[in-house]
Amino acid sequence: MTGAAVAVGAGRGAGPGAPVGASGEVDPGVLGGGNLDASVAALQRHLRAQPRDAGGWATLGLAYDEQARTKGDPARYPQAEKALKRSLALAPGNDQALAGQAALAAARHDFTGALACADRALKRNPYSERALSSRIDALVELGRYGEASRAADTADARRPGVPVFTRYAYVRELRGDVKAARKVLTQALSGATAPGDVAYVTAQLGQLAWNQGDYKGALGYYARALAADDTYLPALEGRARAQAATGRRAEAIKGMETVVARYPLPAPLVVLGELYEARGAAGDRARAHDQYALVNAWIALARANGVDADLDTALAAADHGDKKAALRAARAEWSRRHTVHTADALAWALHVNGDDEQALPYARRSTATGYRNAAFLYHRGMIELATGHRKDGRASLAAALRLNPGFSPLGAAEARKALGAAK
């Protein structure tokens, strides 16, 4: 799961370097191997020998989708789309390819399309773990939280396991029930045996702890995730954020540099840029500017490969780019889906463009579900102060800093400054 994150989980049945069968359909479990690139190469060899294996093409499509996600390379998405279409041409309506299309649509932020594909897959196979998971993802990202909660209950009844448990926990977190989210993730961890599952679940627990300002707990979970898989990027990123929040800036910068070298997505790029700005050493301003420029480059690449990047644009550009472009992107995203994340993005984009009266209802909506997010509270507090709601603004800023006092390399300092000035 990303900060706006779509949780993307997959069953991990095969070990590292799992071989592709010499005949018959390819087991989707090859995606659980420790070396995804090797699995893709093996699938490609298999399909050259057996080009009419519909299941193999579906699995290859899923593998390309996973490569795009784990490498931050949206150029893989057209390859995934082509492979999944090939699977459906060979076996019309097969649920594996339909579920793959749902995952691909979600990865491209086409959540309406993801929901439609997931529903078609579930008509074919009501127990498809991937389709059940993608359906929850789509409903969450469309802001249909009540339906997402019911979808999570259904998925838990049909296919309990790590992919479903982590989504179930996120739905609970979005509704403000952190205790239930932690309990579900802990339950998922107790049943996790594959290193990939252990890394995935403990990183989620780390993110949950970090959101609540429990940096010691977060660092412990991230250490456990990296003990299971020392290359697991979400854990490396989370550890760097927690290190920054505890004042270990040099370690945080080094860690985040490692992340963006392999995973140049907007969120870690922005954090690294802000860490440079906060450090303020010679050349850091230029270094920060380079990171923000890379955000724009990634967004352009994403759009060229069919990804809706408006939320990424709005979040990055509001603080570190073209403010008017941020507002256009935030409005476009809000027109498609009403989530707490899009409400926050629109509120902040309106604020940086000087329209605080219009921003206020969206800022309040971003916190209305009970979701505990310090950045949202910070944005709301700044907007409340700007609209003359000084008591509310002070309360929101204080709540942000109580919840997660190191939520942002720059934002936390701004929140303290604004709170001090408002007293």
PyMOL commands that set and color helices and strands:
alter all, ss='L'
color gray80, all
select helices_A, chain A and resi 28-32+36-49+54-71+76-90+95-107+111-124+129-141+145-158+162-174+178-190+195-211+215-228+233-245+249-262+266-279+284-304+310-320+323-336+340-352+356-366+374-386+390-403+411-422
alter helices_A, ss='H'
color red, helices_A
deselect
rebuild
show_as cartoon
